[in-house]
Amino acid sequence: MLLQSEHVKEQPQKTTMTPLILYNHDASPPCCLVRIVADEIGVDLEKVLVVDIEKEMGTPERLQINPQRTIPALVDNGLNIAESRAIVTYLVSKYAKDDSLYPKDLEKRVLVDQRLYFDQDFYNAIMKVIGPTFSGKPLSQSDVDKVNNGLEILNRMLEGKQWLAGDNITVADYATVVSLASLEFNTKCGINPTKHANIAQWISRVEGSSAKVKENMKVFREAIKMYIEYLKNQMSQK
Ligand SMILES: N[C@@H](CCC(=O)N[C@@H](CS)C(=O)NCC(=O)O)C(=O)O
């Protein structure tokens, strides 16, 4: 009997992890950031496609998950998280094999946080110049100036540096590269981040840092192109 129970103990334990669910669209920049970080740390995500965000994230059930009614939204075993930057710092802190993408050391971490907050403001400014691509509304020169100013700041941050925050790649690099890639889809604003030498070199460094990052950026760019085509068709039918 004793031997039998010992034998039972030696059986490999089957642990069933509840899948992490990501409310996602491939053309969404903040969703792209989450996909990049999840792939880099080896976390599988069960993606739920959201096409009409207002309608599909506006149901009572989904508003419980994310009262902001935005994507990305992540559900991890009953824990609901919105805001892409909060999601990726959570994923690294909980699931990564080490803390290199989001350091535990406070002095290192606060530098990553600074860059993430900078990137959030910068991303919002970028969205203002992207807007006219989707809405057909006129582009405001002061919005263009704000993005150009952000690029000058970013270029200064990168002076003499390989990465945005510290000695290795972090979530701040991925976040800001994705924000910048969103700019490529506004043909009207004439803003070219790669005019700045530090930024140009750093974008190649980050996008070339792994095959998974490269693949995620490709999927993102293709999805945006398809989305713009879809919107053009919608507008031409009106
Ligand atoms: N700061 C948020 C931005 C989320 C966001 O605005 N997502 C867009 C899609 S790319 C969205 O859900 N828009 C719908 C809306 O604002 O109504 C984040 O980083 O997660």
PDBQT file of the ligand as one rigid body, heavy atoms in Angstrom, charges set to zero:
ROOT
HETATM    1  N1  LIG A 301      -4.067  53.817 -23.750  1.00  0.00    +0.000 N 
HETATM    2  C1  LIG A 301      -4.796  52.682 -24.222  1.00  0.00    +0.000 C 
HETATM    3  C2  LIG A 301      -5.369  52.987 -25.584  1.00  0.00    +0.000 C 
HETATM    4  C3  LIG A 301      -6.399  51.937 -25.984  1.00  0.00    +0.000 C 
HETATM    5  C4  LIG A 301      -7.161  52.381 -27.226  1.00  0.00    +0.000 C 
HETATM    6  O1  LIG A 301      -7.491  53.559 -27.400  1.00  0.00    +0.000 OA
HETATM    7  N2  LIG A 301      -7.465  51.415 -28.085  1.00  0.00    +0.000 N 
HETATM    8  C5  LIG A 301      -8.249  51.707 -29.250  1.00  0.00    +0.000 C 
HETATM    9  C6  LIG A 301      -7.943  50.715 -30.353  1.00  0.00    +0.000 C 
HETATM   10  S1  LIG A 301      -6.333  50.904 -30.977  1.00  0.00    +0.000 SA
HETATM   11  C7  LIG A 301      -9.708  51.589 -28.890  1.00  0.00    +0.000 C 
HETATM   12  O2  LIG A 301     -10.105  50.676 -28.221  1.00  0.00    +0.000 OA
HETATM   13  N3  LIG A 301     -10.511  52.540 -29.367  1.00  0.00    +0.000 N 
HETATM   14  C8  LIG A 301     -11.920  52.524 -29.171  1.00  0.00    +0.000 C 
HETATM   15  C9  LIG A 301     -12.420  53.750 -28.511  1.00  0.00    +0.000 C 
HETATM   16  O3  LIG A 301     -11.609  54.511 -27.944  1.00  0.00    +0.000 OA
HETATM   17  O4  LIG A 301     -13.609  53.939 -28.542  1.00  0.00    +0.000 OA
HETATM   18  C10 LIG A 301      -3.880  51.458 -24.269  1.00  0.00    +0.000 C 
HETATM   19  O5  LIG A 301      -2.679  51.636 -24.423  1.00  0.00    +0.000 OA
HETATM   20  O6  LIG A 301      -4.364  50.326 -24.118  1.00  0.00    +0.000 OA
ENDROOT
TORSDOF 0
